Amino acid sequence: MLQFIKKLYFSQFLKIFSIFNHKVRKYFLFLLLTFILFSCNTFSDVKENYNQKEKFLYSFNHFVGKKTYDKVKVLDKYFTLDCIGTVLAIYYKMGIDINLSSYTGNGVARLFNYLKDNGKLYKNKIPKIGDFIFWDNTYDKNEDGILGNDNLTHCGIVVEIEKDGTIQYIHANYVYGIVIEPMNLNYPDIYKDEDGKKINSILALGASIKKHPHKWLSGNLFRSYGSIIY
């Protein structure tokens, strides 16, 4: 019965299709083929993004809890788990080797400029899991005694985006090791909300709730996002 219905619909389609002139039929076929090809490509892209996300989730969990500055072997390569070493190690475990040898500066600046040259930096949109986060002024990098003139001093990777806009990210905390902490750009100057939930983590080196510079949180030290796997 089902086969009969399919044949009936197909025969009706052919009758309607035959009414159109040659140019209209040609145009219709072009649209149909375009739709099919676009659908296939879209499905392929979605599947690839899903696979990359799964690889990333598996990869970053491997590093949570390790100590900062530990030297770890990932596949066939060694990494020191400072901030840049941690993010590069996470990606290397995914099978992505980010080569920054042609860039100068500290590791964070090299990664930032690599993404900049490839058009992968952005600010004004919601990040995706696996994207990089860059911060300025997390410590006195140039050792001039002035807080606020030190660019590209820290980086991490987005691991979760919550409904209220809070982003959870993995990074090398110089005190607590490789941890997951929050950042919310909607409330960049708030450490905790009224319910006691941490909204932004402390990122300025040596800062505390009682004593800290004007900008000291992940939200108000934010510089940019960067993408490499999407």
N, C-alpha and C positions, 0 to 999 in steps of 0.2 A: 504493500500500500504506500509506504513512504517513498519507494523508488518511483512509483507512478506519479505521485504528487510532484517530486523533483523534476521528472520529465515534462510534466504539464507546465510547470512554471518556466522551465527552460524554453519550451516551444513557444509559449506566450512572449517571452523575452525576445526570441528570434523574430517573431512576427512584428513586434513593435520596432525592433532595431532595423528591420528591412524597409520600414516606411521612410526612414531618414535618407537623405541623399548621401553621396559618397563623401563629401567634405565633412558633413556632420558626423557620420560614422567614424571617420578617421580621427576627428577631434575627440569623440567620445572614448575611443580606444586609447588615445594618448593619455587622457585623464585617468582612465582605469589603470593603465600600466604605471603611471606616476604614483597613484595612490598605493598600489601594491608594493612598489619599490620603496616608497617612503615608510610604509608600515614595517617592512622587513628591516630597514636600517634603524628605525626607531626602536624596535624590539631588541635588535642587536646591541644598540647603545645602552639601553636600560639594563640588559643582562650583564654587559661588561662593567657598568658602574656598580651593579650589585655585587659582582665578584670581587671588584677592587675594595669595596666597603667591607666585605666579609674578611678578606685578607688583612685589611688594616686592623679590624677589631681583634683578630687573632694575634696580630703582631704586637700592638701596643700593650696588651695585657701581659705579655712576656716580660716587660720591663718594670711594671708597677711594683714598688717596694724595694727596688735595688738602690744601693747607696750612690750618691753623687760622687763623681770622679772614679768610680769603679771602672776597671778595664775589663770589658766583656768581649767574648768571641761570638760573632754573628755569622753563621755559615763559614766562610773562609777568610773573614776579615775581623780585625780587632777595632773596637771603639772605646774611647774614654767618655764616660757618661756625664759630661758637662752639658750645658743647654744645647749647643749645636750637635755635639756627639750623640746625644739622646735622640734627637729628631732624625738624624741621618741613619742611626742604627735601626730605628723603627721602620724606616722605608727600605733599608737594605734587607731586613728580614722578609719584607714583602716581595723582594726580588727587584727593587728599584734602586740602582746605584746612582746617586746624585753627585756628579763630578764637578767640583768647584775649583779645580786646580788652576784654571785660567783667570781667576778673580783674586783681588788683593783685599787686605783689611782683615778684621776679625771674622770668625766663622759666621756670625749672624749677618754681618754686612755682605759677605760673599754670597750667602744664600739669598738674601734680599735682592741683590743686584742681578743674580742669575734669573730670578723670577721676573724682575723688572724688565730685563732684556727680552724675555719671552712673553711679555704682555700678560703676566699671570698675577699681578698685584691688584687688589681692590679694597675698598673701604665700605661703601654705602649699600651693602646688601648682606643678607643673612649668609653666613658661611656654611660649608658642607663638612660633614665628618671627614677627617683626614687633611683638611686645609691647615696651613701654617698660620700662626699668629706672631706678630712682631711688636716689640715694645721699645720705647726710648727711656733713658734716664733711670734705669733700675739700679745703677750704681755709678760712682764717679770714675768712668772709664779712662778719661784723660788725666786724672789725678791732679786737677787744678784747684781742688777745694770748692768748686762751684757746683751746686746741684741744679740740673736743668739744661745743661748744654752737651749732653752725651747721647748721641744718636745710636740706635740699633744695638742695644745692649743685651737683649734677651729674646728668646723665641720658644714656642711650644706648638702643640698640634691639637686641633679641635677633636674631641671624642664624643660629644653629645650636645644637642641643642634642645633646651627645655621650652615649654609653652610660654613661660613668662619672659623669654628672651635671654635667660641665663645660659651661658655657654660653659660647658665643662671642658677643660683642656688638660693634657698631660705635659709635664715639663720637669726639668731638673731643679728642684728646690734645694738651695745650698745648705739648708739645715735638715730637712726631712727626707731628702732623697728624691727618687722619681715618684711623683704623686699626681693626682688628679685634683684640680682646683677650679673655682668658678670665676667668671667674668661676665658682667652685664653692662653693655654700652648704653642701655636706656637709663641706667642709674650709676654713672661712672664714679661718683664721689661717695657712694654708700658702701660701707663695709658689711653691715648686717641690716636686715629689715626689722620691722617691729616684732615679728615672730621669732627673731633670733636666727633666721636662716642667713648663712653667709652668701652675699651677693657678689662681692669682689674679693679676691685674695690679696694679701699683702705682697707686693713685689719689690718695693724699694729696699735695698740691702740695709739691714740694721734698723729698719722702721718697726714700730710697735703701735698698739692702739693709743698708748699714752704719749708717745714721742715719735713724731714722724714729720717729713717735709710736707709742703702743700699738696703735691701730687705723689701718692705712695701706693695706690691700688692698681690692680690689673686693668680696671676700666678707664682710669684717667691717665695711665701711662701708655695706653694703646697707640700703635703707629699704623698698622696695616694688616690685612690678611693676604695670603698667597695660596694659589692652587697649583697642584701638579698632576693629580690623578684623574681629574674630571675634564 
